[in-house]
Amino acid sequence: MRVAVSAFVACLIAAGPAWADPQYGFALFGDLKYPPGFTHFDYANPDAPKGGAVKFAAIGTYDTFNPFALKGVKADGIGYLFDTLMATSSDEPDSQYGLVAESVDVAPDRLSVVFNLRKEARFHDGSPITPDDVVWTFDTLKAKGAPQYHLYYADVLKAETVGDRAVKFTLRSAQNRELPSILGELPVLSKAYWAARDFEKTSLDAPLGSGPYVIDSFDQGRSITLKRVPDYWAKDLPVNKGKFNFDTMRYDYYRDTSVALEAFKAGQYDLRSENVSKNWAIGYDCPALSAGLIKKEAIANEVPQGMQGFAFNTRRPLFQDPRVRQALGYLFDFEWTDKNLFYGAYARTESYFSNSDLASSGLPSEDEKKILEPFRGDIPPEVFTQAYEAPKTDGSGNIRENLRAALELLKAAGWTVKGGKLVNDKGEQFQFEFLNAEAEFERIILPFSDNLARLGIKVTLRTVDPAQYENRLNDYDFDMTVTVIPESLSPGNEQRGYWTAAAADEPGGNNLMGVKNKAIDALVGMVIAAPDRPSLLTRVHALDRVLLRNYYVVPNWHINVFRVAYWDKFGRPKINPPYALALDNWWVDQTRDQTVAAKKSTLK
């Protein structure tokens, strides 16, 4: 839930006559790809067979089936229980089509939007989904949900029923073009179900939903099995045709990723997405791979990769000086790391919007300068004069020049080396804790720590279990950690949660680094209010430049493929969409499944 927002946000089409011409879908900029009456998405097989059982791996544990509240560690797969008002298309950058809502109508003044609900929409107990459920869900998420909901819906003033089957949302401003799409992503919960329950508490009661799956069984903290709903009310809608084909999906929990990989090779579960380059290069060698029973595929995508990096907690006095943060960036040797640990698999990340046209590059354009000029004096001057580049090395492990550059910055910030230790004017050593949740990441952090030690900086690496890690992040109880900040092709309201001062002190929020910067607050507002795609690009580029030059993270790396390993029991559509892996469109091929099962016993 740290990142509760969709990776692919969509928004509204040009408004038609008020409440007279409701639309079956909407797009932020441009036209919808799919026409009225379309039968299925191009990347789905409408004749995909249903059936079969699939097992996945999860790491750590869980203690709640309520994914919407702050408390607790959420069970994997629980999102399959809940339908949203609209559904996102994965082969368009910014489009949505009707799900619980059959149509949407945006007022000409863009100050309100009405969603018209389908009469056939049902919860799993057979009760209808009503406008009251939608209004209650919105009000409850905003008042009692995880902190990001309050920020995400900040510009929605109220929700109210309109007639028998419609919900009207009143908006604060016409400038926030993304709001209808944000509301389209609203999960719909049962008001009646939650009437006798505490929404803010953890719970292992199977919640009432309306989605394609229900909880079939679970072993607390160790596994959860979902069962497909055979009479799922929305199974024949165009947005769902060819999706949700597995009869059951089981998530088994493992202590760490290394144990999970060995379990996969032993056939304990069926499919995994790999994010460790060493594993991808050499970790899958086993009899099953040699026999062709395990397949490895790198599937190209156009998904914005956002930012992964070593995050500074700027709430800590140690990291409040940007010169200190910049200095530590010189001591991460990406080139050596990529060569020796990653098998040359990655590109260095130099934007918060990497792998997309949203990423800034070179010097600011004239249009970007117009955006940035009012903040001159409040933002680093290098934003105007220097193209951002992450510190480079020759990959040999010799980082003498980087050490020298880092030391100059640290000296300017009041730190000097005495007796082999980096100390301040009080004689206190520069030291901090690196909080980590994945044992696999230790091999990356430790060389970085060694480079820091060469300047007399003491780093304590603490690897904790996922539940403790989540709790400490919720309380911002860390000095440095690894963060991933995902981005969509249409950045908007979620940026408030990432960067604004209002989000910095919200427990469990997404402003992990504690950013409090008036210029960034203003730039986020401009991104949200962008009237068209060109202006959105200009404003995001400007925001990107200011974020980079404040050095809130030490940028890591990214890749533009999905690395997927799976036992060869699946069928899948010929087309893979550019903006998602779309595993929901895969199915179990019974012949392949039987072949794999028969051959497993012969492996040595």
C-alpha positions as CSV (number, residue, x, y, z in Angstrom):
1,M,0.0,0.0,0.0
2,R,3.0,2.3,0.1
3,V,2.2,2.9,-3.4
4,A,-1.6,2.7,-3.6
5,V,-2.0,4.5,-6.9
6,S,-2.2,2.8,-10.3
7,A,1.0,2.6,-12.4
8,F,-0.9,3.7,-15.4
9,V,-3.2,6.6,-14.5
10,A,-5.8,7.7,-17.1
11,C,-8.1,10.7,-17.5
12,L,-11.0,12.4,-19.2
13,I,-12.1,13.1,-22.8
14,A,-13.3,16.5,-24.0
15,A,-16.6,17.1,-22.2
16,G,-19.9,16.7,-24.0
17,P,-23.2,18.2,-23.1
18,A,-23.8,18.1,-19.3
19,W,-25.6,14.9,-18.2
20,A,-26.8,14.3,-21.8
21,D,-24.1,12.3,-23.5
22,P,-22.4,9.9,-21.1
23,Q,-19.3,8.2,-22.4
24,Y,-18.3,4.5,-22.3
25,G,-14.7,5.5,-21.5
26,F,-12.3,8.4,-21.4
27,A,-8.7,9.4,-22.2
28,L,-6.6,12.1,-20.8
29,F,-5.2,13.4,-24.1
30,G,-6.3,12.2,-27.6
31,D,-8.9,9.7,-28.6
32,L,-9.9,6.3,-27.2
33,K,-8.4,3.4,-29.1
34,Y,-11.4,1.1,-28.7
35,P,-14.8,2.2,-30.2
36,P,-18.2,1.9,-28.7
37,G,-19.3,-1.7,-28.7
38,F,-15.8,-3.2,-28.7
39,T,-15.8,-6.8,-27.5
40,H,-12.4,-7.2,-26.0
41,F,-8.9,-5.7,-25.7
42,D,-6.5,-6.6,-28.5
43,Y,-4.1,-8.2,-26.1
44,A,-6.7,-10.5,-24.7
45,N,-7.8,-13.9,-26.1
46,P,-11.6,-13.9,-25.7
47,D,-11.6,-17.7,-26.1
48,A,-9.0,-18.3,-23.4
49,P,-9.9,-21.5,-21.6
50,K,-10.8,-21.3,-17.9
51,G,-9.4,-23.7,-15.3
52,G,-6.2,-24.9,-13.7
53,A,-4.4,-24.0,-10.5
54,V,-1.4,-21.6,-10.3
55,K,1.0,-21.0,-7.5
56,F,3.0,-17.8,-6.8
57,A,5.6,-16.8,-4.2
58,A,5.3,-14.0,-1.7
59,I,8.0,-12.8,0.6
60,G,7.7,-12.3,4.4
61,T,4.2,-12.6,5.9
62,Y,0.8,-10.9,6.2
63,D,-1.7,-10.2,8.9
64,T,-4.6,-8.5,7.3
65,F,-7.1,-8.8,4.4
66,N,-8.0,-5.1,4.5
67,P,-5.7,-3.5,1.9
68,F,-7.2,0.0,2.4
69,A,-6.3,0.9,6.0
70,L,-2.9,1.9,7.3
71,K,-2.4,-0.9,9.8
72,G,-1.1,-4.3,9.1
73,V,0.8,-6.1,6.3
74,K,-1.5,-6.8,3.4
75,A,-1.9,-10.3,1.9
76,D,-0.8,-10.7,-1.7
77,G,-3.5,-11.0,-4.3
78,I,-6.2,-9.4,-2.1
79,G,-6.9,-6.7,-4.7
80,Y,-8.6,-9.4,-6.9
81,L,-11.6,-9.2,-4.5
82,F,-12.5,-5.7,-5.4
83,D,-13.9,-4.1,-8.6
84,T,-13.4,-0.4,-9.5
85,L,-15.7,2.0,-11.3
86,M,-13.6,1.9,-14.5
87,A,-10.9,-0.4,-15.9
88,T,-7.6,0.7,-17.4
89,S,-6.4,-0.4,-20.9
90,S,-2.8,-1.6,-21.0
91,D,-2.2,-0.8,-24.6
92,E,-3.0,2.9,-24.3
93,P,-1.1,5.4,-22.2
94,D,-4.1,7.0,-20.5
95,S,-7.5,5.4,-21.2
96,Q,-10.2,3.8,-19.1
97,Y,-13.4,2.0,-19.9
98,G,-16.5,1.1,-17.9
99,L,-16.5,-1.6,-15.3
100,V,-18.8,-1.1,-12.3
101,A,-19.8,2.2,-14.0
102,E,-21.2,1.6,-17.5
103,S,-20.6,5.3,-18.4
104,V,-19.3,8.6,-17.2
105,D,-20.3,12.1,-17.8
106,V,-18.0,15.1,-17.2
107,A,-19.7,18.5,-16.9
108,P,-18.7,21.2,-19.4
109,D,-17.2,23.3,-16.6
110,R,-15.2,20.3,-15.4
111,L,-16.4,20.9,-11.9
112,S,-18.3,17.7,-11.5
113,V,-18.4,14.2,-12.9
114,V,-21.2,11.6,-12.8
115,F,-20.6,7.8,-12.9
116,N,-23.7,5.8,-14.0
117,L,-23.6,2.3,-12.4
118,R,-24.5,-0.9,-14.1
119,K,-27.7,-2.5,-12.9
120,E,-26.1,-6.0,-13.0
121,A,-23.2,-5.0,-10.8
122,R,-23.2,-7.3,-7.7
123,F,-21.2,-8.1,-4.6
124,H,-20.3,-11.7,-4.0
125,D,-23.3,-12.2,-1.7
126,G,-25.6,-11.3,-4.5
127,S,-26.4,-7.8,-3.2
128,P,-26.4,-5.0,-5.8
129,I,-23.7,-2.4,-5.9
130,T,-25.5,0.9,-5.2
131,P,-24.6,4.6,-5.4
132,D,-24.7,4.5,-1.6
133,D,-21.8,2.0,-1.6
134,V,-19.8,4.2,-3.9
135,V,-20.4,7.3,-1.7
136,W,-19.6,5.4,1.5
137,T,-16.4,4.0,0.0
138,F,-15.2,7.4,-1.1
139,D,-16.0,9.1,2.2
140,T,-14.5,6.2,4.3
141,L,-11.2,6.0,2.3
142,K,-10.8,9.8,2.5
143,A,-11.5,9.8,6.3
144,K,-10.2,6.5,7.5
145,G,-8.1,4.9,4.7
146,A,-4.3,4.9,4.4
147,P,-2.9,8.5,4.3
148,Q,-2.4,8.5,0.5
149,Y,-6.1,8.4,-0.1
150,H,-6.7,11.7,1.7
151,L,-4.1,13.4,-0.5
152,Y,-5.2,11.6,-3.7
153,Y,-8.8,12.7,-3.3
154,A,-7.9,16.2,-1.9
155,D,-9.5,18.0,-4.8
156,V,-12.8,16.1,-4.7
157,L,-15.2,18.0,-2.4
158,K,-18.0,15.5,-2.0
159,A,-19.8,12.5,-3.4
160,E,-23.6,12.2,-3.6
161,T,-26.2,9.9,-5.2
162,V,-28.0,11.1,-8.3
163,G,-31.2,9.2,-9.0
164,D,-31.3,5.4,-8.6
165,R,-28.0,4.4,-10.3
166,A,-25.6,7.4,-10.5
167,V,-23.0,9.0,-8.3
168,K,-22.0,12.6,-8.7
169,F,-18.6,13.9,-7.5
170,T,-18.1,17.6,-7.1
171,L,-14.6,18.8,-7.8
172,R,-12.6,21.7,-6.3
173,S,-11.2,23.0,-9.5
174,A,-11.5,22.6,-13.3
175,Q,-7.7,22.7,-13.6
176,N,-7.1,19.2,-12.2
177,R,-7.9,17.3,-15.4
178,E,-7.0,13.9,-13.9
179,L,-9.7,13.8,-11.2
180,P,-12.3,11.9,-13.3
181,S,-9.7,9.2,-13.9
182,I,-8.7,9.0,-10.3
183,L,-12.3,8.5,-9.4
184,G,-12.6,5.8,-12.0
185,E,-9.9,3.9,-10.1
186,L,-12.1,3.9,-6.9
187,P,-12.6,0.4,-5.5
188,V,-16.2,-0.1,-4.5
189,L,-16.8,-1.6,-1.0
190,S,-20.0,-2.8,0.6
191,K,-21.4,-0.3,3.0
192,A,-23.6,-2.9,4.6
193,Y,-20.7,-5.3,5.2
194,W,-18.5,-2.7,6.9
195,A,-21.4,-1.3,9.0
196,A,-20.6,-3.6,11.9
197,R,-16.8,-3.6,11.5
198,D,-13.9,-1.3,12.3
199,F,-12.5,-0.2,9.0
200,E,-9.2,0.9,10.5
201,K,-8.3,-2.4,12.2
202,T,-6.5,-5.4,10.8
203,S,-8.7,-8.3,10.1
204,L,-8.4,-11.8,8.8
205,D,-12.1,-12.1,8.0
206,A,-12.5,-12.6,4.3
207,P,-14.0,-9.3,3.2
208,L,-17.0,-9.0,0.9
209,G,-16.0,-7.8,-2.6
210,S,-17.3,-7.9,-6.1
211,G,-14.2,-8.9,-8.1
212,P,-13.2,-12.0,-10.1
213,Y,-11.9,-13.9,-7.0
214,V,-12.7,-14.7,-3.4
215,I,-10.6,-16.1,-0.6
216,D,-10.9,-19.9,-0.6
217,S,-8.5,-20.7,2.2
218,F,-5.5,-19.4,4.1
219,D,-2.8,-20.3,6.6
220,Q,-2.2,-17.1,8.5
221,G,1.0,-15.5,7.4
222,R,2.1,-18.5,5.4
223,S,-0.3,-18.8,2.4
224,I,-3.5,-17.6,0.9
225,T,-5.5,-19.2,-1.9
226,L,-8.0,-17.3,-4.1
227,K,-10.8,-19.0,-6.0
228,R,-12.3,-17.7,-9.2
229,V,-15.9,-16.7,-9.0
230,P,-17.6,-18.8,-11.8
231,D,-20.7,-16.5,-12.0
232,Y,-18.7,-13.3,-11.6
233,W,-21.0,-10.6,-12.6
234,A,-18.5,-8.8,-14.9
235,K,-16.9,-11.8,-16.6
236,D,-18.4,-11.0,-20.0
237,L,-17.7,-7.3,-20.1
238,P,-15.3,-6.2,-22.9
239,V,-12.7,-5.1,-20.3
240,N,-12.7,-8.5,-18.8
241,K,-13.2,-10.8,-21.8
242,G,-10.2,-13.3,-21.8
243,K,-9.0,-12.3,-18.3
244,F,-9.0,-14.1,-15.0
245,N,-8.6,-17.6,-16.4
246,F,-7.1,-19.5,-13.5
247,D,-9.5,-21.4,-11.2
248,T,-7.3,-20.9,-8.2
249,M,-4.3,-18.8,-7.4
250,R,-2.2,-19.6,-4.3
251,Y,0.4,-17.4,-2.8
252,D,3.0,-19.2,-0.6
253,Y,5.2,-17.0,1.6
254,Y,8.9,-17.5,1.8
255,R,11.5,-16.0,4.2
256,D,13.5,-14.3,1.5
257,T,14.0,-14.2,-2.3
258,S,16.9,-16.7,-2.2
259,V,14.8,-19.4,-0.6
260,A,11.9,-18.5,-3.0
261,L,14.2,-19.0,-6.0
262,E,15.2,-22.4,-4.9
263,A,11.6,-23.3,-4.3
264,F,10.7,-22.3,-7.8
265,K,13.4,-24.4,-9.4
266,A,12.1,-27.3,-7.3
267,G,8.7,-26.9,-8.8
268,Q,7.0,-25.5,-5.6
269,Y,5.4,-22.7,-7.5
270,D,4.8,-21.8,-11.2
271,L,5.9,-18.3,-12.2
272,R,8.1,-15.5,-11.0
273,S,9.2,-12.1,-12.1
274,E,12.9,-11.7,-11.6
275,N,14.4,-8.4,-10.4
276,V,17.9,-9.7,-9.5
277,S,20.2,-9.7,-12.5
278,K,22.6,-12.3,-11.0
279,N,19.7,-14.7,-10.6
280,W,18.6,-14.0,-14.2
281,A,22.1,-14.6,-15.5
282,I,23.1,-17.8,-13.6
283,G,20.5,-18.5,-10.9
284,Y,18.1,-20.6,-12.9
285,D,20.5,-23.3,-14.0
286,C,18.9,-26.6,-13.0
287,P,17.7,-29.8,-14.6
288,A,14.2,-28.4,-15.3
289,L,15.7,-25.5,-17.3
290,S,17.9,-27.9,-19.3
291,A,14.9,-30.1,-20.0
292,G,12.9,-27.2,-21.3
293,L,10.3,-27.4,-18.5
294,I,11.2,-24.0,-17.2
295,K,11.1,-21.1,-19.7
296,K,12.9,-17.7,-19.3
297,E,11.6,-14.7,-21.3
298,A,12.6,-11.1,-21.4
299,I,9.5,-9.3,-22.6
300,A,10.0,-5.7,-23.8
301,N,7.8,-3.0,-22.4
302,E,7.3,0.8,-22.6
303,V,6.5,1.1,-18.9
304,P,7.9,4.3,-17.2
305,Q,10.5,3.0,-14.7
306,G,10.3,5.8,-12.3
307,M,13.1,6.0,-9.8
308,Q,14.8,3.4,-7.7
309,G,17.5,4.8,-5.4
310,F,19.1,4.9,-2.0
311,A,16.7,7.3,-0.2
312,F,17.8,9.9,2.4
313,N,15.5,10.6,5.3
314,T,15.8,14.4,5.3
315,R,13.9,14.5,8.6
316,R,17.3,13.5,10.1
317,P,19.6,16.5,10.7
318,L,22.5,14.5,9.2
319,F,20.8,14.6,5.7
320,Q,19.3,18.0,5.7
321,D,22.1,19.7,3.8
322,P,21.8,18.9,0.1
323,R,25.6,19.1,-0.3
324,V,25.9,16.1,2.0
325,R,23.4,14.2,0.0
326,Q,25.1,15.1,-3.3
327,A,28.5,14.0,-1.8
328,L,27.3,10.6,-0.9
329,G,26.0,10.1,-4.5
330,Y,29.6,10.3,-5.7
331,L,30.4,7.2,-3.6
332,F,28.0,4.8,-5.3
333,D,30.0,3.2,-8.1
334,F,27.3,2.1,-10.5
335,E,29.7,1.2,-13.4
336,W,31.6,-1.3,-11.1
337,T,28.4,-2.6,-9.7
338,D,26.8,-3.2,-13.1
339,K,29.9,-4.9,-14.4
340,N,30.6,-7.1,-11.4
341,L,27.2,-7.7,-9.9
342,F,24.6,-7.2,-12.6
343,Y,26.3,-8.8,-15.7
344,G,25.9,-5.5,-17.5
345,A,22.1,-5.7,-17.5
346,Y,21.1,-2.2,-16.4
347,A,21.1,1.4,-17.4
348,R,21.8,4.1,-14.9
349,T,18.7,6.0,-13.8
350,E,19.1,9.8,-14.3
351,S,15.4,10.8,-14.0
352,Y,12.4,10.3,-11.8
353,F,10.5,9.4,-15.0
354,S,13.0,7.1,-16.7
355,N,12.2,5.0,-19.8
356,S,9.6,7.6,-21.0
357,D,9.3,10.9,-22.8
358,L,8.6,12.4,-19.4
359,A,12.3,12.2,-18.4
360,S,14.2,15.5,-18.5
361,S,17.5,15.6,-20.4
362,G,20.1,18.2,-21.4
363,L,19.5,21.8,-20.5
364,P,16.0,23.2,-19.9
365,S,14.0,24.2,-23.0
366,E,12.7,27.7,-23.3
367,D,9.2,26.6,-22.2
368,E,10.8,24.8,-19.2
369,K,12.7,28.0,-18.3
370,K,9.4,29.9,-18.3
371,I,8.1,27.4,-15.7
372,L,11.3,27.5,-13.6
373,E,12.1,31.2,-13.7
374,P,9.7,32.3,-11.0
375,F,11.5,29.9,-8.6
376,R,15.0,31.2,-9.3
377,G,16.7,31.7,-6.0
378,D,14.5,29.0,-4.4
379,I,15.9,26.1,-6.5
380,P,19.5,25.1,-7.1
381,P,21.0,27.4,-9.8
382,E,22.5,24.3,-11.6
383,V,18.9,23.6,-12.8
384,F,19.3,26.4,-15.3
385,T,23.0,25.9,-16.3
386,Q,24.0,22.3,-16.1
387,A,22.5,19.1,-17.6
388,Y,22.1,16.5,-14.8
389,E,24.3,13.5,-14.9
390,A,24.8,10.9,-12.2
391,P,28.4,10.6,-11.1
392,K,30.4,8.3,-13.3
393,T,33.5,6.0,-12.9
394,D,35.5,3.8,-15.2
395,G,34.2,0.6,-13.6
396,S,37.6,-0.4,-12.3
397,G,36.8,0.2,-8.6
398,N,39.2,3.1,-8.5
399,I,37.0,6.1,-7.5
400,R,39.7,8.5,-6.4
401,E,38.2,11.5,-8.4
402,N,34.8,10.8,-7.0
403,L,36.2,10.6,-3.4
404,R,37.9,14.0,-3.9
405,A,34.7,15.6,-5.2
406,A,32.7,14.1,-2.3
407,L,35.2,15.4,0.2
408,E,35.1,18.9,-1.2
409,L,31.3,19.0,-0.8
410,L,31.4,17.5,2.7
411,K,34.0,20.1,3.7
412,A,31.8,22.9,2.5
413,A,29.0,21.4,4.7
414,G,31.2,21.4,7.8
415,W,32.7,17.9,7.8
416,T,36.4,17.1,7.9
417,V,38.5,13.9,8.1
418,K,40.4,13.5,11.4
419,G,42.1,10.3,12.5
420,G,40.5,8.4,9.7
421,K,37.0,9.5,10.7
422,L,34.7,12.1,9.1
423,V,33.7,14.4,11.9
424,N,31.8,17.7,12.4
425,D,33.0,20.7,14.5
426,K,31.9,18.9,17.6
427,G,34.1,15.9,16.8
428,E,31.1,13.7,16.1
429,Q,31.6,11.0,13.5
430,F,29.4,10.9,10.4
431,Q,27.5,7.6,10.9
432,F,24.1,6.3,10.0
433,E,22.1,3.1,9.6
434,F,21.1,1.6,6.2
435,L,17.7,-0.1,6.7
436,N,17.2,-3.1,4.3
437,A,14.5,-5.7,3.8
438,E,16.1,-8.0,1.2
439,A,19.2,-10.1,1.9
440,E,19.9,-10.1,-1.9
441,F,20.5,-6.3,-1.7
442,E,23.3,-6.6,0.9
443,R,25.8,-7.4,-1.9
444,I,25.0,-4.0,-3.5
445,I,24.9,-2.0,-0.3
446,L,28.1,-3.3,1.1
447,P,30.4,-2.0,-1.7
448,F,28.7,1.3,-1.4
449,S,29.3,1.2,2.4
450,D,33.0,0.3,1.8
451,N,33.3,3.4,-0.4
452,L,31.7,5.6,2.4
453,A,34.2,4.1,4.9
454,R,37.1,5.3,2.8
455,L,36.0,8.9,3.7
456,G,35.6,7.9,7.4
457,I,31.8,7.4,7.3
458,K,30.5,4.6,9.5
459,V,27.5,2.7,8.1
460,T,25.6,0.1,9.9
461,L,23.6,-2.2,7.6
462,R,20.5,-3.6,9.2
463,T,18.4,-6.2,7.4
464,V,15.0,-6.8,8.9
465,D,12.0,-8.9,8.1
466,P,9.3,-7.3,5.7
467,A,6.8,-6.7,8.5
468,Q,9.3,-4.8,10.7
469,Y,10.6,-3.0,7.6
470,E,7.1,-1.8,6.7
471,N,6.4,-0.7,10.2
472,R,9.6,1.3,10.4
473,L,8.9,3.0,7.1
474,N,5.4,3.9,8.2
475,D,6.9,5.7,11.1
476,Y,9.8,7.1,9.0
477,D,12.2,5.3,11.4
478,F,15.2,5.1,9.1
479,D,18.3,7.0,8.0
480,M,18.7,5.6,4.5
481,T,16.9,2.8,2.7
482,V,16.1,1.6,-0.8
483,T,13.0,3.1,-2.4
484,V,11.1,2.6,-5.6
485,I,9.0,5.6,-6.8
486,P,6.8,4.3,-9.7
487,E,5.5,6.6,-12.3
488,S,2.8,6.5,-14.9
489,L,2.6,8.0,-18.4
490,S,0.2,10.6,-17.0
491,P,1.6,11.9,-13.7
492,G,-0.8,13.9,-11.6
493,N,-2.4,13.8,-8.2
494,E,-0.2,11.0,-6.9
495,Q,2.7,13.5,-7.1
496,R,1.2,15.2,-4.1
497,G,1.8,12.1,-2.0
498,Y,5.3,11.7,-3.2
499,W,6.7,15.3,-2.8
500,T,4.6,17.8,-1.0
501,A,5.1,19.2,2.5
502,A,1.5,18.2,3.4
503,A,2.4,14.5,2.9
504,A,5.8,14.6,4.6
505,D,4.5,14.0,8.1
506,E,1.6,11.7,7.3
507,P,2.3,8.3,9.0
508,G,2.6,5.6,6.3
509,G,2.7,8.1,3.5
510,N,4.6,8.1,0.2
511,N,6.8,11.1,0.8
512,L,9.4,8.8,2.2
513,M,12.3,11.3,2.0
514,G,10.4,14.0,3.9
515,V,10.5,16.5,1.1
516,K,9.4,20.0,2.2
517,N,10.0,22.5,-0.6
518,K,7.7,25.3,-1.6
519,A,9.0,25.3,-5.2
520,I,8.3,21.6,-5.5
521,D,4.9,22.0,-4.0
522,A,4.1,24.6,-6.7
523,L,5.5,22.5,-9.5
524,V,3.4,19.6,-8.4
525,G,0.4,21.8,-8.6
526,M,1.3,22.8,-12.1
527,V,1.7,19.2,-13.2
528,I,-1.7,18.4,-11.9
529,A,-3.2,21.4,-13.7
530,A,-1.5,20.7,-17.1
531,P,-4.2,21.3,-19.8
532,D,-2.7,19.1,-22.5
533,R,0.1,16.6,-23.2
534,P,2.8,19.1,-24.4
535,S,2.3,21.2,-21.3
536,L,2.3,18.1,-19.1
537,L,5.7,17.1,-20.6
538,T,7.1,20.6,-20.0
539,R,6.0,20.8,-16.4
540,V,7.1,17.2,-15.5
541,H,10.5,17.9,-17.0
542,A,10.8,21.0,-14.8
543,L,9.7,19.1,-11.7
544,D,12.2,16.3,-12.6
545,R,15.1,18.7,-12.8
546,V,14.4,20.3,-9.4
547,L,14.0,16.9,-7.7
548,L,17.3,15.7,-9.2
549,R,19.2,18.7,-8.1
550,N,18.0,18.4,-4.6
551,Y,19.6,15.0,-4.3
552,Y,16.9,13.2,-2.3
553,V,18.1,9.8,-3.5
554,V,21.3,8.3,-4.9
555,P,19.9,7.0,-8.2
556,N,20.2,3.3,-8.9
557,W,19.3,1.6,-12.2
558,H,16.5,0.4,-14.5
559,I,15.7,-2.0,-17.3
560,N,13.0,-1.9,-20.0
561,V,12.0,-5.6,-20.1
562,F,9.9,-7.9,-17.9
563,R,12.1,-10.8,-16.9
564,V,9.8,-13.7,-16.4
565,A,10.6,-17.3,-15.5
566,Y,7.8,-19.9,-15.6
567,W,7.1,-23.6,-15.7
568,D,5.9,-24.4,-19.2
569,K,2.3,-25.0,-18.4
570,F,0.8,-21.7,-19.7
571,G,-0.8,-20.4,-22.8
572,R,-0.9,-16.7,-23.5
573,P,-2.1,-14.2,-26.1
574,K,0.1,-13.5,-29.1
575,I,0.1,-9.8,-28.3
576,N,1.6,-8.4,-25.1
577,P,0.5,-4.9,-24.3
578,P,3.3,-2.2,-24.0
579,Y,2.3,-1.0,-20.5
580,A,1.8,-4.2,-18.5
581,L,2.9,-7.8,-18.2
582,A,-0.8,-8.7,-18.3
583,L,-0.5,-12.1,-16.5
584,D,-4.3,-11.9,-15.9
585,N,-4.7,-12.8,-19.6
586,W,-2.6,-16.0,-19.4
587,W,-4.2,-19.4,-18.9
588,V,-3.2,-22.9,-18.0
589,D,-2.7,-25.1,-21.1
590,Q,-4.0,-28.5,-19.9
591,T,-1.8,-30.5,-22.3
592,R,1.4,-28.6,-21.3
593,D,0.4,-28.8,-17.6
594,Q,0.1,-32.6,-17.8
595,T,3.4,-32.9,-19.7
596,V,5.2,-30.8,-17.0
597,A,3.6,-32.8,-14.2
598,A,4.7,-36.1,-15.8
599,K,8.3,-35.0,-16.5
600,K,8.9,-33.4,-13.1
601,S,9.2,-36.8,-11.4
602,T,12.0,-37.8,-13.9
603,L,14.2,-34.8,-13.0
604,K,17.3,-35.4,-11.0
